[in-house]
């Protein structure tokens, strides 16, 4: 009896600490906003002037990628210059064009493009705007309000996202997941980045860092969420990284990135909105922190993974996902989940740690409430000067 009493007291201390770390809230799945998207919200995107940024899109024509330098995006129509026609040679990838001509060379080619190179494409035909790898770097809790709602006090932190990106209108399977959205600006490396080097130029693309919160919660370290444990496993399922329909290379990537405003909608209702300038780590700090954590290893599906894999540099076409604002479905663990978990533990559930019982209580409650994304939902992202993502949730 003495041993059991001591164990019980220890677990009461543990649950108090867990509650403080988790920053539990009483929001009860309530969305952060109540704004509804206008009917034409996703049909119009402001495009940067070519003096400030080069904007690219791709469309598939009979199995061949057609590369467009975008000049306007209005009423669901993307207008621009077909670069293969303008340059007189096949071009299907914006990085190839950038590597060949550089910013000013491409700018000059666009200014001199003949009328025959002008193109109009329905936005719904756009595909993934460039080729990307499958090993990416992601930041957690890089927006202060999101860190607060998630109850993480020691962020930001990094983890590996190991999934091949899909296109801007790809469907996302919910399956049995507690499927959550995360609008993110993804920086794209244009050239290899060596240790200690700040990027001279970066591209940008929209991303939705979809997450299975059930898997994530079952694999995190509840005493040190900022360790990044479990994040790769909860976020690296097939289809969990659709990217936007435009790819942008700014002349000044730092200034351009800081001026963006991110907006995500579910079924037409605003769920996330924030300015990119609210990020705690900017792109230079993200790169610096990547090198600081380059030797870290995380358990992921019976193997060990790292931010860079076997690479000695950050390779070209790597995404650096810069974190999401507040307004995700997951907003911390509620007091009732601690009570439910403790009750289950006291009633004989000692075969699992108390933290596991609390997580199970959260997951069971979320499933009953139908709080997370379900088949039939649509998740849409709009960011002026960066593009659109429109993803239907399927079973």
Phi, psi and omega per residue, in radians:
X1 nan -0.679 3.122
X2 -1.107 -0.750 -3.134
X3 -1.083 -0.771 -3.121
X4 -1.149 -0.678 3.120
X5 -1.103 -0.740 3.115
X6 -1.104 -0.730 3.126
X7 -1.095 -0.711 -3.134
X8 -1.127 -0.741 3.105
X9 -1.074 -0.700 3.130
X10 -1.080 -0.700 -3.128
X11 -1.276 -0.546 3.019
X12 -1.089 -0.716 3.065
X13 -1.072 -0.760 -3.134
X14 -1.051 -0.761 -3.097
X15 -1.197 -0.596 3.081
X16 -1.118 -0.752 3.111
X17 -1.127 -0.736 3.132
X18 -1.057 -0.743 3.137
X19 -1.075 -0.704 3.126
X20 -1.163 -0.734 3.136
X21 -1.144 -0.615 -3.029
X22 -1.480 -0.266 3.111
X23 0.966 0.867 -3.003
X24 -1.023 2.551 -3.080
X25 -2.193 2.990 3.095
X26 -1.987 0.406 -3.074
X27 -1.156 -0.422 2.998
X28 1.003 0.818 3.071
X29 1.229 0.262 -3.091
X30 -1.311 2.254 3.083
X31 -1.072 2.689 -3.083
X32 -1.351 -0.348 -3.069
X33 -2.345 2.865 3.062
X34 -2.226 0.256 3.123
X35 -1.286 2.477 3.116
X36 -1.917 2.429 -3.119
X37 -1.184 2.464 3.029
X38 -1.209 2.724 -3.080
X39 -1.001 -0.523 -3.085
X40 -1.781 0.211 -3.059
X41 -0.927 -0.779 -3.002
X42 -1.662 0.060 3.113
X43 -1.671 -0.149 -3.068
X44 -2.333 2.257 3.101
X45 -2.342 2.214 3.034
X46 -1.151 2.327 -3.139
X47 -1.935 2.342 -3.122
X48 -1.159 2.552 2.998
X49 -1.088 2.511 -3.083
X50 -1.094 -0.311 3.029
X51 -1.232 -0.427 -3.115
X52 -1.728 -0.604 -3.096
X53 -2.839 2.563 3.013
X54 -1.704 2.267 -3.066
X55 -2.047 2.285 -3.053
X56 -2.173 2.618 3.002
X57 -2.469 2.816 3.079
X58 -2.297 2.635 3.041
X59 -2.382 2.560 -3.133
X60 -1.633 2.104 3.074
X61 -2.036 1.757 3.110
X62 0.937 0.786 3.084
X63 1.475 0.008 3.116
X64 -1.971 2.298 3.118
X65 -1.359 2.171 3.111
X66 -1.811 2.099 -3.032
X67 -1.679 2.200 -3.105
X68 -2.055 2.271 2.941
X69 -1.532 1.962 -2.945
X70 -1.420 2.337 3.072
X71 -2.025 -0.359 -3.141
X72 -2.727 2.659 -3.141
X73 -2.546 1.614 -3.059
X74 -2.405 2.492 3.070
X75 0.925 0.639 3.099
X76 1.326 0.172 3.132
X77 -2.047 2.256 3.081
X78 -1.747 2.190 -3.136
X79 -2.002 2.549 3.133
X80 3.109 -2.737 -3.060
X81 -2.022 2.192 3.025
X82 -1.288 1.957 -2.998
X83 -1.230 -0.504 3.095
X84 -1.118 -0.713 3.105
X85 -1.251 -0.749 -3.102
X86 -1.106 -0.626 -3.064
X87 -1.769 -0.109 3.073
X88 1.259 0.411 3.086
X89 -2.718 2.668 -3.094
X90 -1.097 2.303 3.076
X91 -2.464 2.108 -3.114
X92 -2.146 0.075 -3.083
X93 -2.506 2.246 -3.060
X94 -1.137 -0.541 3.122
X95 -1.184 -0.608 3.070
X96 -1.093 -0.749 3.111
X97 -1.130 -0.733 -3.132
X98 -1.163 -0.744 3.120
X99 -1.101 -0.604 -3.098
X100 -1.331 -0.687 -2.982
X101 -2.044 -0.336 -3.055
X102 1.282 3.052 -3.069
X103 -1.085 -0.926 -3.038
X104 -1.212 -0.577 3.083
X105 -1.121 -0.744 3.085
X106 -1.167 -0.706 3.119
X107 -1.040 -0.754 3.132
X108 -1.169 -0.685 3.133
X109 -1.117 -0.648 3.118
X110 -1.181 -0.702 -3.132
X111 -1.145 -0.519 -3.086
X112 -1.726 0.121 -3.051
X113 -1.122 2.399 3.105
X114 -1.276 2.846 3.131
X115 -1.024 -0.537 -3.119
X116 -1.117 -0.334 -3.119
X117 -1.510 -0.134 -3.096
X118 -1.266 2.431 -3.041
X119 -2.368 2.588 3.007
X120 -2.253 2.161 -3.051
X121 -2.245 2.279 2.983
X122 -1.037 2.315 -3.080
X123 -1.021 -0.518 -3.134
X124 -1.174 -0.216 3.110
X125 -1.583 -0.134 -3.061
X126 -1.170 2.493 3.118
X127 -1.951 -3.048 3.080
X128 -1.004 2.197 -2.914
X129 -1.351 -0.154 3.047
X130 -2.749 2.842 3.090
X131 -1.393 2.391 -3.088
X132 -2.316 2.814 3.094
X133 -1.464 -2.909 -3.116
X134 -2.142 0.139 -3.135
X135 -2.160 1.899 -3.010
X136 -2.213 2.919 -3.077
X137 -2.043 2.314 -3.069
X138 -2.305 2.592 3.112
X139 -1.872 2.404 3.044
X140 -1.836 2.542 3.078
X141 0.840 0.850 3.124
X142 -1.565 -0.056 2.984
X143 -1.923 2.245 -3.048
X144 -0.979 -0.731 -3.092
X145 -1.189 -0.609 3.096
X146 -1.190 -0.688 3.064
X147 -1.024 -0.700 3.128
X148 -1.150 -0.787 -3.110
X149 -1.194 -0.523 3.141
X150 -1.504 -0.165 3.098
X151 1.332 0.497 -3.141
X152 -1.841 2.043 -3.070
X153 -1.736 -0.191 -3.012
X154 -1.948 0.305 -3.139
X155 -1.499 -3.100 -0.059
X156 -1.235 3.000 3.101
X157 -2.662 2.929 -3.075
X158 -2.041 2.750 3.013
X159 -2.736 2.888 3.110
X160 -1.561 2.410 3.013
X161 -1.962 1.921 -2.977
X162 -1.931 1.434 -3.117
X163 -2.752 2.493 3.074
X164 -1.325 2.253 3.105
X165 -1.092 2.658 3.056
X166 -2.058 3.036 -3.011
X167 -1.307 3.040 -3.008
X168 -1.186 -0.345 -3.118
X169 -2.080 0.363 -3.138
X170 -1.154 2.532 3.039
X171 -1.415 2.612 -3.103
X172 -2.124 2.175 -3.091
X173 -1.458 2.229 3.102
X174 -1.442 -0.698 -3.093
X175 0.942 -2.324 3.116
X176 -1.685 0.162 -3.057
X177 -1.274 2.730 2.780
X178 -1.531 1.482 -2.945
X179 -1.418 2.184 -3.104
X180 -2.172 2.682 3.128
X181 -1.776 2.793 2.996
X182 -2.710 1.822 3.048
X183 -1.207 2.348 -3.131
X184 -2.543 2.530 2.874
X185 -1.474 2.179 3.106
X186 -1.867 2.112 2.994
X187 -1.363 2.509 -3.103
X188 -2.130 2.151 3.109
X189 -1.245 2.300 3.140
X190 -1.660 -0.360 -3.129
X191 -2.595 2.833 3.108
X192 -1.025 2.379 3.093
X193 -1.872 2.078 -3.123
X194 -1.569 2.772 3.135
X195 -0.952 2.357 3.076
X196 1.435 -0.007 -3.092
X197 -1.814 2.238 3.021
X198 -1.390 2.518 -3.110
X199 -1.187 2.298 3.080
X200 -1.328 -0.552 3.117
X201 -2.631 2.589 3.103
X202 -2.477 2.631 2.966
X203 -1.677 2.967 3.102
X204 -2.407 2.546 3.080
X205 -2.624 2.641 3.054
X206 -1.336 2.606 3.022
X207 -2.495 2.670 2.977
X208 -2.060 1.913 -3.074
X209 -1.483 1.294 -3.129
X210 -1.067 2.587 -3.023
X211 -2.482 2.408 2.909
X212 -1.618 1.784 -3.062
X213 -1.123 -0.538 3.133
X214 -1.119 -0.863 3.122
X215 -1.095 -0.757 3.141
X216 -1.039 -0.860 -3.090
X217 -1.117 -0.572 3.135
X218 -1.285 -0.230 -3.079
X219 -2.034 -0.110 -3.135
X220 -1.281 2.851 2.941
X221 -1.611 1.866 -3.047
X222 -1.136 -0.327 3.135
X223 -1.568 -0.221 -3.113
X224 -2.656 1.246 -3.096
X225 -1.020 -0.636 -3.101
X226 -1.248 -0.001 2.991
X227 -1.159 -0.370 -3.083
X228 1.466 -0.043 3.140
X229 -1.009 2.331 3.062
X230 1.532 -0.292 -3.060
X231 -1.226 -0.728 3.086
X232 -1.045 -0.764 -3.095
X233 -1.159 -0.677 -3.124
X234 -1.369 -0.212 -3.018
X235 -2.136 0.115 -3.011
X236 -2.062 0.711 3.031
X237 -1.548 2.663 3.114
X238 -0.957 2.353 3.124
X239 1.498 0.014 -3.057
X240 -1.534 0.313 3.099
X241 -2.568 1.144 2.965
X242 -1.218 2.537 3.138
X243 -2.103 2.838 -2.988
X244 -1.223 2.996 -3.049
X245 -1.542 -0.028 3.084
X246 -2.231 2.620 3.034
X247 -2.183 2.299 -2.993
X248 -2.160 2.335 2.989
X249 -2.034 1.803 -3.131
X250 -1.368 2.712 3.002
X251 -1.212 -0.703 3.083
X252 -2.138 1.622 -3.002
X253 -1.166 -0.524 -3.129
X254 -1.188 -0.834 3.140
X255 -1.168 -0.746 -3.112
X256 -1.082 -0.841 -3.092
X257 -1.093 -0.665 -3.085
X258 -1.204 -0.345 -3.062
X259 -1.583 -0.026 -3.068
X260 -1.368 2.567 2.996
X261 -2.049 2.182 -3.078
X262 -1.655 2.383 3.091
X263 -2.422 2.279 3.065
X264 -2.227 2.387 -3.121
X265 -2.165 2.539 2.982
X266 -2.096 2.088 -3.110
X267 0.934 0.663 3.062
X268 1.499 -0.096 -3.127
X269 -1.830 2.311 -3.097
X270 -1.102 2.281 3.096
X271 -2.048 -0.582 -3.138
X272 -2.371 2.442 3.055
X273 -2.715 2.231 3.106
X274 -2.896 2.693 3.013
X275 -1.502 2.461 -3.113
X276 -1.102 -0.381 3.127
X277 -1.173 -0.201 3.114
X278 -1.353 -0.201 -3.121
X279 -1.045 2.501 3.107
X280 -1.327 -0.835 3.097
X281 -1.761 2.166 3.009
X282 -1.468 -3.053 -3.046
X283 -1.109 -0.664 3.133
X284 -1.124 -0.686 3.130
X285 -1.256 -0.623 3.063
X286 -1.028 -0.762 3.120
X287 -1.155 -0.783 3.132
X288 -1.050 -0.757 3.134
X289 -1.200 -0.517 3.066
X290 -1.073 -0.784 3.132
X291 -1.206 -0.604 3.114
X292 -1.135 -0.502 -3.111
X293 -1.854 0.243 -3.026
X294 -1.086 -0.473 -3.115
X295 -1.594 -0.080 3.141
X296 -1.145 2.610 3.068
X297 -2.290 2.499 3.102
X298 -2.221 2.529 3.045
X299 -1.300 2.325 -3.137
X300 -2.643 1.866 3.073
X301 0.873 1.007 3.046
X302 1.176 0.373 3.039
X303 -2.493 3.055 3.090
X304 -1.927 2.340 -3.117
X305 -2.200 2.824 3.120
X306 -2.417 3.064 -3.108
X307 -1.161 -0.587 -3.021
X308 -1.987 -0.050 -3.051
X309 1.106 -2.253 -3.140
X310 -1.646 0.056 -3.054
X311 -1.315 2.551 3.056
X312 -1.665 -0.127 3.080
X313 -2.304 2.956 2.940
X314 -1.474 1.945 -2.982
X315 -1.216 2.752 2.985
X316 -1.031 2.666 3.113
X317 1.237 0.299 3.007
X318 -1.520 2.372 3.034
X319 -1.552 2.333 2.943
X320 -1.917 1.666 -3.108
X321 -1.318 2.160 -2.864
X322 -1.665 0.186 3.082
X323 1.739 2.822 -3.049
X324 -2.050 2.632 3.068
X325 -1.311 3.111 3.092
X326 -1.228 2.855 3.137
X327 1.951 0.072 3.022
X328 -1.147 2.840 3.115
X329 -1.114 -0.780 3.072
X330 -1.232 2.174 -3.131
X331 -2.422 0.799 -3.141
X332 1.559 2.985 -3.100
X333 -1.768 2.295 -3.059
X334 -1.424 2.744 3.139
X335 -0.953 -0.657 -3.102
X336 -1.118 -0.435 3.122
X337 -1.292 -0.609 3.035
X338 -1.148 -0.734 3.134
X339 -1.133 -0.790 3.134
X340 -1.099 -0.718 3.120
X341 -1.151 -0.727 3.121
X342 -1.134 -0.715 3.132
X343 -1.071 -0.793 3.131
X344 -1.087 -0.643 3.141
X345 -1.190 -0.772 -3.112
X346 -1.176 -0.489 -3.112
X347 -1.534 0.376 3.022
X348 1.997 0.074 -3.109
X349 -1.527 0.683 -3.071
X350 -1.337 -0.107 3.132
X351 -1.269 -0.178 3.097
X352 -2.172 2.648 3.043
X353 -1.049 2.659 3.137
X354 -1.015 -0.681 3.130
X355 -1.046 -0.632 3.106
X356 -1.156 -0.669 3.107
X357 -1.140 -0.676 3.107
X358 -1.128 -0.769 3.136
X359 -1.099 -0.726 3.108
X360 -1.077 -0.675 3.103
X361 -1.100 -0.717 3.097
X362 -1.083 -0.851 -3.089
X363 -1.085 -0.772 3.135
X364 -1.089 -0.716 3.136
X365 -1.150 -0.746 3.140
X366 -1.105 -0.673 3.120
X367 -1.168 -0.735 3.116
X368 -1.099 -0.687 -3.093
X369 -1.342 -0.278 -3.053
X370 1.063 0.663 -2.985
X371 -1.318 -0.507 -3.018
X372 -1.637 3.072 -3.058
X373 -1.062 2.475 -3.095
X374 -2.285 2.776 3.073
X375 -0.922 2.363 -3.085
X376 1.768 -0.359 3.064
X377 -1.233 2.704 3.000
X378 -2.239 2.351 -3.128
X379 -2.008 2.160 -3.042
X380 -2.256 2.400 -3.136
X381 -2.128 2.402 3.086
X382 -2.363 2.189 3.068
X383 -2.417 1.979 3.082
X384 -0.991 2.460 -3.117
X385 1.250 0.036 3.126
X386 -2.310 -0.402 2.991
X387 2.105 -2.776 -2.965
X388 -2.412 2.576 2.949
X389 -2.285 2.330 3.127
X390 -2.416 1.853 -3.025
X391 -2.146 2.168 3.060
X392 -1.512 2.435 3.103
X393 -1.625 2.251 -3.135
X394 -2.132 3.001 3.128
X395 -1.259 nan nan
